[in-house]
Structures are given as structure tokens and as C-alpha cells.
């Protein structure tokens, strides 16, 4: 599979499109002023305890307070809490850090036994604010790199379950144990498979530098404040997604290009040639067909090839997707066979839509009814196969007797919503338009003003084809001829299909549009 990353960076922010075999599968948007990044570490202050939920609300300088559940405090919360107090008051060096080894926090405790109102704590953003909810927080601090995840106050070394080879797992575990500092835990990521000690050591040093920067900032910080920020969104995506399958990365901003070039040289020097600085005048999303795919892929109704279409609705509690066969229902095939084919095609598009829109939470899909259990199993296998491409954690349940499928998908940030609507040129958003009969009178009044008050003697009028036909009808007694004679003006009239029926524009003899 060919993978291309298209990055459109401008003054308002960055848009990143992931193409698989030239087909848009993911779209990431980030405004330049946005600071809501998963992974950021904050010094927060407990605002309120909620014993009934066994949770607390923490002020982290967002519009809504962050939500911190007891289970998200982490096993090493006592150590992190002690470290925070010492570092804020007196600062801290590496020797003191190694000595902090507090008892493990039991999972069955109560939030009131650990936190109190006004307490200053170190937290990390686990989920961005979504809808009316503030960010979800975690007090189990970790720093993710290309190959490793650094976990302070934990001496455990664990290996990704996706690395299957026992020899490779043992090699990586021994290697990390030999280079990791004391009082740090390490999670070895899947992409670390086969990597040399130099690659892993460089990644570890980069993560340790983040932790050291946090220690330096703590004594000078007052809550709420951000201590550690994730890298820009494009670099985060590269860190998570960059594999040997990537063919090209195109970016239209020189500064971002240089940043990505340095980052690729650091993590994947052999892939430097896949990065390209796009310099053409055509907008980058137009050039690579991304803009057209966005227009066709968002909205309530999504049409699939062969006439099938989906209806996607969003509610506060869940997303609902209805599968419709369209004109495929007229096929001469057996009804059950036709329903299976339609459902399988829809499953492919639904899996793409979930990634593209980043839909999370509960998703209910209403497939076309299948009577045979074997066909329902085929559809389940098809959806499982398509969803395997999705890196977000998800669970797929078998179809119910009503042919409904339930999917839960990890929700970390708000769903992508692209507004494809345009302001109505007729009513300008008011919902009301002038009577059609008045357009001729308005044109004549503007013509009179331009010719008599502005002394324009040569004008061009562009209007809707219907209005054009009405004004120019007749050779010797047309409205155009009457106007030209009455106002002593040379008038040229053209029709434009892009004009609304009540729209028209005047231009002077130099071709400049006249604003009225």
C-alpha cells in the first residue's frame, strides 16, 4: 500500500491529509492558536472533589476544568506527588530524584484520601475537551518517543505485544535494561523491532531531556500552567505513522519543511528523500485531489460507487450510520446475495469514514437485513478486516438479529467536521429574498445612477440568463435599446450561469467591477 502525507500549512494553522493509494483516509486539522494537545504536561490545582464519582476537577487553564478519576492517578502517584512538592519548593537534582520511592497507590482507594481541594498536582492531557466536557487528565506522567515511552518512578521494562518474536523481545528488554537510568520505566514500542542500540539510546536521551526541562521549570511555575508541550501536530503524526510504506510527504511551507527534514533525519535518515517542499501556485490540496475528496466525503449523505449511499447522523450519545442500497436494489441478483454485496461495500467506506472524521464513542450501523447467519459472519469478518487499518482502539460486536452492528472506538479529540455549506448569494443568510419582479427596476435605477450621477458612458452588465433574455428580447424595441437611448449610455449585456436570478454586476469600460 502506498502512503502519501499532504501538509497544508498557512497563517491559520495546519491541515494534514493521509492518502492510502491516493484515497483520503485521515484528515487532521490544527489551528495555529490551538494549545489543546494530547500529551501536554500541566501543573494544575484541584478545584473540586466529587466523591460520588471518585474523581476530581482540576484547573489546567482550560475553559472547562479537567476531569481526573482516581484510577487515572496511576500506581506511582505518591512518588510523583512528593517529587512535585520538593521540586516546587527547593528544586531537585538527579540524586534526589533517584531516592524518591513511595509506596504504590492501591486501586481500591478513595479520591478524598489522596487529594484535597487546592492541592497542586502534576497532570497530563489524556483527551482533549470534547463538546461540553473539559479535558480528561491523567497523573501517570509519560513521554512518548519514536521507539520508547518513558515512565518516571517505574522501574518496569515492558515490550509491545505486537512484537511476537521471543528472541527479539528478550534482546530489546535486555538492551533497554542496560541503558535506562534508575527510577524510570520504559515501554518499548512496536516500531523498535530490529532497531540498534544507538537508535534506542538517542530516543531515550531525547525523552530524558523533556523530563529534565520539566524539573527546571517547576520551581518557577505557578498553577495553572503548561510545563511540557508536545511537538507540532505534523511531527507527532510522523512519529506515530512514519513507516517504510510512506512514499512521499509534501509540505507547502518552508519553515515546516525544514522542521520535518530535521526530524526525519533524526528518526529515519534513510527516508529523507521522501520529503518534498511543494512550490507550485495551485493550492496543494487541489493539486493532489484532496480538496475534491473532502467535498465528496463529508456531509450527512455519503455516496459510494455503484449507487450505494450512507446517511451519517451525530447525537450527543452516539453516531448512527444507515446503509442504503440506492439503485443497487433494482439488481437482478438474488436479494440475499445483493444485500451482502452492498453491506460489504458499505463496510469498507464506513471504516474509512470513522478514520476520516475521527468518530469516537459508540457507533451504531444499520446494515441491510441478512437472513443467513453465514452471511452475517462474512460481514463481521469484512468489517474487522477493514477496521484493522485503524490505529485507534476499537471493539466490534457481532450483528444483532435486526442486522445492527455496534462499534466502540477510542475518542481522544473532537470529531472532524468540515462545513461544506455556503452563504446563499440570494438571501445572504437571511432566508428572505426580494420579489423577482423588482430586479429589472433595480437594474434600471442603478443604470440611471451610474450614467447620470457618475457620468459613466460605457457599461457592461452581467446577469442571469433568464434576466438577460428578458432585457435583450426583440431587436428594435428591446429593454436594452430603450435604456441605452434613455440614459445616453453604451450598454453591453452578457449572461452568466454563475449569477443568481436576482444577481447582477456592472463593470466600467476598463473592465473594473463597480460596487453599488
N, C-alpha and C positions, 0 to 999 in steps of 0.2 A: 504494500500500500504506500502510495506517495503522499507525503505530508508537506504542506506549504503554510507558512505563517506570514500573514499580511498585517503590517502595523501602520496605522494612520495616526501620526502624532501631529497635533496642532495646538493653537493657543488655548482651546477649551479643554483639552485632555487627550487621552489616548484611546483608540479603538483597535482591538486586536481580533483578527479573524483567523480561525484554523480551518484549513481546507484539507480534506482527505480525498484523494483522486479528483481534485478540482471541485469538490462538493462541500459547501459550507456546513460544518458540524458544530462549531463553537464560536460564540461572539462574546467578547469581553469589553466592557466599557468602563472607563475611569476618568472622571473629571479631574482637572489639574488641582482644584482646591480640595479634593476629597482626602480625608485623613482616616477613613474607616477601613483599615486594612487588617485582615485576619493575621494574627501573629505578633502584632504590636504589643509591647510590654508597657504597662502604666503603673504609676504609683497612685493608688486610689484610696478613698476614705469610705468606711462603712457608713451608709446613710440610714439604713433601717434593717432590723432583723424581722424575719417572717417565720416564727416557729412552726406555724401550721404547714408551711411548705418545706421546712428545714433548710431555709435559704436566706440570703441577704441581698439587699440592693446596695450597690457600691457606686459612688460618684467617680467617674473616669472622664469627666469633661465632655460628655456627650449630651445631646438634648434630653435623652432619657437615661436614667441610672442603669448601670449594668446589672445583670442577674447572675448571682453566684450561688450555686447549690452546694450543699455540704459535700456531696460525692465528688464535686469538682475542685475541692480543696487539695486533693492529692495526698498520697501517703506521707510525703515529706513536708507537710505544711508547717509543722512545729519548727523544723530546721530553717525553712525559708522565712518564717516569721521572726525568729531570733536573729537571723542574718540581717533582715531589713532594719530592725531596731538598732543593732550595733552600727551598721553602715551609715544610717542617717545621722546618728549622734556623734560617732567618733571616726568614721571612715573604717576601711578594712584592707588588710593585705592578704596575700595568698596563704601565709602561715596560719593566720587566724581563721581563714575560711576552711582550711582542712580540719580544724578542730571542732567545727560545728556538726554534731551528730546527735540530733534529738530523737526521741522515741517516735516510732511510726504511728500515724493517726489511724485509729480504728474506724472502719466504715460504718459502724452502728451508732456513732455518736450523735450529739445534738449540736446544731449551729450555735446556740447560746452558750455552750460550754467552751467554744473555741474563739468566737468573735464577740465583740461588743460595739455598740454604737460609737462612732467617732474614731474607731481604730484605723490606723494607717497600714495598708497591706499592698503587697506586690501582686498584680494580676496580669493576665494575658487575654487578648481578644480571641475567643473561640468561634464566635459567629457575629457577623455584622448586624446592626439594627435592621429589623425587618418589619414592615408595616408599622403598627403602633408600639412595637416592642423595642426595648433598648438592646444593647449588645449582650451576648452570652459570654460569661467570663470563666476563666479557669485560673486557679492559684498554683497549678502544677506547671511551672515555667519550663519551656523547652525551646531550643533554637534549631530550626531545620536547615540543613545544608544540602548540597548536591547528593552526597553519598551517605551522610550520617545525620543523626538527630542527637543533640547534646542535651542531657537532663541533669541539671545541678542537684547535688545532695543524694544521688543514687549511684551506687557502685555497680549496678547490674549492666551486663552487656547482652543484648538480645539481637537476633537476626531475623530479618523479614521472612515470613512463612513462604513467600513466593520463591525464595531461593531453596530449591529442592535437594541439590547435591549435598550429601553428608560431608564429604571431604572439603567442599568449598565453604560450607557453613563453619566447620571446625577451623579452617585456615583463617577466615575472616575474624572469627571470635578470638583466636589466639593473637592475631596481628593487632587487633584493637586493644586487647588487654595489655599488650606490651608498650603501647604508646599513649594510652589515656591517662590523664592526671588523676590524682586521688580525689575522692568525693564527687566524682562526676560519673553519671551513667551514660551509655551510648546505645542508640538503636541503629542498627546497620540496615540501610535501605536496599531495595531490590536492585537499583542501578549500580550498587557497589560490587556486584558479582563480577569476578575476574579482574578487578582493579588492583593496581600495585600499591605498595605501602606508601609510596611518595604521593599518589593521588589522595589517599585517605588521610595522610598526615597533613597535607595542605588544607583539606576541607576542615579537619579538626582545628587547626590553628585559626582559620577564619571564624569558626564558631566561638572559640575561646576569646577572640578579640572582641566579639559582641558582648560577652559576659563581663569582660574587664571594663568595657566602656560603660556598662550599666553600673558597675561598682563605683566608677569615678563620678558619675552623675548624681548618685544617691545623696551624698552629704549636702549638696547644693539645691536639692529639689524639695518643693512643697506640693502636696496633693491638691487637686488632681493634675497630673502632668504625664506626658509621654516620655519614656526613658529610652526605649529602643523601637525603631521603626523598621518595618520590612523594607526591602528594596523595592524599586518601582515595579509596577504590575507586569510589564513585559519581561523583566528579568526573572520574576517569580514564576511566570508561565514557562520560560525557558528552563528554569531549574527543574520544574515538575514534569515537563513534556519532552524536552530535547532528547531524542534517541537517534540511532543510526538511520531510522526511517525518514528523517527530515531531509527533504530535497533542497528547499530554498526558504530563506527568511528575507522578506522585502520590507524596508522601512523608508519612509519619505522625509525623515528629519535627521540632519547630520549629527546633532548632539546625541540623539538617542542611538543612532548608528554607531558612534564611537563608544558609547557606554556598553552596548551589546557586543561590540567587537572585543572589548577588553574582557568582558565576562565570558565569552565563548573561548577566548584564548586561555582563560584560567581553568575552565571546567572541561573543555572539549577542543583542544588546539587543532586536532586533525580535521575539525569541521568548520574551520574559519572561512573556507571558500563558499559556504552556503549562504553567507550573509551578503546582501546586496543593498546599496544605497540607491533608492528609486528617485530619479531626477526628471522624469517626463512631466509635461504640462497636464496631461489627462489625470484627474484625481485617481489615486492609487486603487481605491475600491472599485471604481468604474473600469479601470484597466484590467483588473483580474476577475471581473464579473461578480464581485462580492455584493456591490450595491443592488444589482438586479436580483440576486438570490435573497437578499434581506427583504426586498419589496414583496417577493413571492412567498416568503416563508413565515412572515409574521402576520398577525391578524386573527380574527375569530375563526375564519374558514381557511383551511389549507388544502389546496388541490394537489392531488398526486397524479402522476401519469396514468393513462388509461381510464380517466374519468372518476376514480375514487376520490373522496374528499373527507377531511376530518373537520369536526367542529370542536374547538377548544375553549372551554369556559373556566374562569377562575373564581372561586369563592373564598371566603375568609378561612374556611376549614380545609379545603382540598381543591385539587384541579380535576376537572371532568372532561373526558375526551370521548366523543361519539364518532363511530366509524360508519360511513355511508358508502354504499356501492356505486351511487350515481348511475350512469347509463350502463355500467357493467351488469346491472340487474337484468338487462334485456338479453344477456348472453344465452346462447343455445345450450350451454353446458348444463350438466346436472346441477341442481340447486345447491346441494351439499358441497360438491366439488368447487363450484363457483364461490361460495361463501368462504371456503378455506383459502382459496387463492387471494380473494380480496383481503381477508384478515391478515394473511402473511405479508402482503404488500404494505398494508397499513402498519403492521408491527415494525417494519423497517423504518418507516417515516416517523412513527411515534418515538422510537428510541432516539432518532436524530433530533426531534423536536425537544425532548427532555434535556438533551445536552445543549442544544442551541439556545433555548430560552432559560436554561438553568432552573427548571422547575423542581421544586423540592416539597417535602412533606408527603401527604397522601395523594396518590393519583389513581383515579378510578377510570377504567376504559370499558366502554360499552361496545364490544365486538358484535358482529353479525352472528346470529344464533347458529351453533353447530350441534347436530344431534348425536353424532358418533363420538364416543369417548376417545377413540384413537386420533381423531382429527383435533380434538381439544388438546391432546398431548403434543401433537405436532406443532400447534400454535404456541403452546407454552415453551417448547424447545426453541422455536424460532425467536421468540421474544428474549429468552435467556441468552441466545447466541448474539443477538443484536446489542443487548444491554451489556454484554461482556466488554464492549469497547469503551464503556463509560467508567471513568475512574472514581466517580462519586459512589459512596457506599449505598447499596440499594438491596431491597428484598422484593422478590416477585412471588405472588401467591397463585396457585392454580385457578383456572376459570371456575366460577360458580355455575350452578345449573341454569342461571339466566345469561350465561356467557359474559359475565362481568369479571374483569381482571383487576386486582388491587396491587399497586406497587408503592412501596415507600422508598423515597430517595433522599439522601442527605441534603439538608438545606443549610448552607453556610452564609450565603449572601442573598439579597433580594433577586427575584426572577428578572431576567432581561425583558424589558418591554419597549418595543420600538413603535412609536406613534406614526402610523402611515397616513393619518388624515391630514387634509389641507384646509386652510381657511377658504370658505366659499367666496369666489370672486363676485358673486351676485349680491349676497346679503352681508358680506364682511362679518359673518358670525352672529348676526342679529336674528336671523330666521325670517326676516321680512324683506321684501323687495318692492320696488316701485312698480306701478302698473305698466305693462308693456307698451300701452298706447302713448305713454308720455315720452318715450325715448326719442321720437322724431322731433318733438317740441324742444327737448333738451339740446339735441344736436344743433338745431337752428339757433337757439338762444346763444350757445357757445360760439357758433359761427359768426353771429352778429357782433358779439363782444370782441372777438379776435380781429374782425375786419374793420370795425368802426372805432373801437377803443384802442386796440393795439396796432392798428394800421398794417395788419398782415394782408398782403395781396396775392399770396400764393400759398395754398394749404393742401395738405393730404389728409384724408380721413380713412381710418381703418376700422371696420366694424364687422359684426356678424353677417354671414352670407344671406340670411333672411332679410335683415335690415338693408343690406347692400342692394338686394334685388328690388326691394320696395322703393328705395331712393332713386335708382337708375332706370326704373321701368319706363319705357316709352322713349322715343328719340327726340321729338320736338317739345313735348310737354312733361318731361320728367321733373321730379323734385330737384334733382341736382342742377338742371339747367335753370330752373326758376331761382334757386339760391345764388347761383353764380351771377345772374343778371341783377338780382335784387340788391346784393351786397358788394357788387363790383369786385369779385374775387375769382382767381383761377383755382378751381377746386378739382382735385383728383381723388377718387374714391376707390378703395380696394377692399376685398372681403378677406377675412381671416377666420379660419375654423377654430383658432385658439381663443377667440373673443366670445364671452357670454353674450346672450341675446340683448342684454341691456348695456353691454360694454362697448366703448369706442375710444379711440385716441386720435388726437390731431398732431401732425408734425409740420414744421415750417419748411421753407424752400431749401434749407441746409440739411434736412433730414433729422432735425432735433425734435424730440417729443416735447410738446407744450403741456405743462402741468396746469390743470384748471381746478 
